[in-house]
Amino acid sequence: MKTEIDAWWKSNAEDTLRVSYPLNEDSIVFDIGGCRGTFTEKIYNKYKSNIYIFEPLSKFINEIKGTFKENNKVRVFDYGVSGKTGDLDLVVSEDASYLISHRDVEDAEGRDIETVKIKSFKDAYDETGVDKIDLMKINVEGAEYEIMQNIFDNDLVSKINNFQIQFHDITDDSERLVLDIREKLSETHNLDWKFDWVWENWSLK
């Protein structure tokens, strides 16, 4: 994994690959796992797109709302996205905060916990009222597996032109789950670039 991370930073992919898309001011972007809003800010500054940002952690929600309070093209949703809708416990760990349900319970011992709102991808998608998504960035510390399964189960994969995903190696089953998702994605999308366990992008065929 370290080799892939080193290659990522050495290639300056954070400022090239991650923000290089055929977007414009009419494009629709979903930022799932908005954190502090850094990715949204970069995409908006470059393309002036319509961005829907999803973040469950209260401290980050407040920060994001403050950053974009004068921007009516950025809509902030104060919940996380996963495979189902409900209230779940989240381990507060700054940029790496994660839902307990997606990790081993012992990982959460002694950590700050916040109960947060979560919606399935289908419910979140329906709430926005959009049809096609030009770019969807997913960085959710393990919830990506349930999100992708929810997308497949609801036949929404072809609604998304670009998937920019960060997969996380969090269980013994993670590698198999990634390979399964890639196999399913390959039916509708092309793999444009990939740095294992860092970032990868799939674009609609």
Residue pairs with C-beta under 8 A, 6 or more apart in sequence:
1 169
1 196
1 197
4 195
4 196
4 197
4 198
5 195
5 197
5 198
7 195
8 14
8 195
8 198
8 199
11 17
13 193
13 195
13 199
17 193
17 199
17 201
18 39
18 42
18 164
18 199
19 42
19 43
19 46
21 47
21 134
21 135
21 162
22 134
23 29
23 43
23 46
23 47
23 49
23 134
23 135
24 47
24 48
24 49
25 47
25 48
25 49
25 50
26 49
26 50
27 47
27 49
27 50
27 134
27 135
28 49
28 50
28 52
28 130
28 132
28 133
28 134
28 135
29 40
29 43
29 49
29 50
29 51
29 52
29 133
29 134
29 135
29 136
29 137
30 51
30 52
30 54
30 128
30 133
30 135
30 136
30 137
31 37
31 39
31 40
31 43
31 51
31 52
31 53
31 54
31 137
32 54
32 81
32 136
32 137
32 138
32 139
32 140
32 147
33 54
33 55
33 80
33 81
33 137
33 138
33 139
33 140
33 141
33 143
34 40
34 53
34 54
34 55
34 60
34 64
34 76
35 55
35 60
35 95
35 139
36 60
36 63
36 64
36 67
36 95
37 53
37 55
37 60
37 63
37 64
37 67
37 68
39 137
40 51
40 53
40 64
40 68
40 74
41 67
43 49
43 51
43 135
44 51
44 71
44 73
44 74
48 73
49 73
49 134
49 135
50 73
50 75
51 73
51 74
51 75
52 75
52 77
52 128
52 130
53 64
53 68
53 74
53 75
53 76
53 77
54 77
54 79
54 80
54 81
54 124
55 61
55 64
55 76
55 77
55 78
55 80
56 78
56 79
56 80
56 90
56 116
56 117
56 118
57 90
57 92
57 97
57 114
57 116
58 78
58 114
58 116
61 76
61 78
64 76
65 76
68 74
68 76
75 128
77 124
77 127
78 117
79 116
79 117
79 118
79 119
79 124
80 88
80 90
80 99
80 116
80 117
80 118
80 119
80 140
80 143
81 118
81 119
81 120
81 121
81 124
81 140
81 143
81 147
82 88
82 99
82 102
82 118
82 119
82 120
82 121
82 140
82 143
82 146
82 147
82 150
83 120
83 121
83 143
83 145
83 146
83 147
83 149
83 150
84 118
84 120
84 146
84 150
85 118
85 119
85 120
85 123
86 118
87 115
87 116
87 117
87 118
88 99
88 100
88 101
88 115
88 116
88 118
89 99
89 100
89 101
89 108
89 113
89 114
89 115
89 116
90 97
90 98
90 99
90 100
90 113
90 114
90 115
90 116
91 97
91 98
91 99
91 100
91 103
91 107
91 108
91 111
91 112
91 113
92 111
92 112
92 113
92 114
93 111
96 141
97 141
98 141
98 142
98 143
98 170
99 116
99 118
99 141
99 142
99 143
100 107
100 108
100 113
102 141
102 142
102 143
102 145
102 146
102 170
103 142
103 170
103 171
104 171
119 127
120 150
121 147
121 150
121 151
121 154
121 156
122 150
122 151
122 154
122 156
125 156
125 159
131 159
132 159
132 160
132 161
133 159
133 160
133 161
134 161
134 162
135 161
135 162
135 164
136 160
136 162
136 163
136 164
137 164
137 165
138 144
138 147
138 163
138 164
138 165
138 166
139 165
139 166
140 147
141 168
141 170
142 168
142 170
144 165
144 166
144 167
144 168
145 174
145 177
145 181
148 165
148 181
148 184
148 185
151 157
151 160
152 184
157 184
157 185
157 188
157 189
158 188
158 204
160 204
161 203
161 204
162 201
162 202
162 203
162 204
163 185
163 189
163 201
163 202
164 199
164 200
164 201
165 199
165 200
165 201
165 202
166 197
166 198
166 199
167 174
167 178
167 181
167 196
167 197
167 200
168 174
168 197
169 175
169 197
182 191
185 191
185 202
188 204
188 205
189 202
189 203
189 204
189 205
190 202
190 203
190 205
191 200
191 201
191 202
192 201
192 202
192 203
193 200
193 201
194 200
194 201
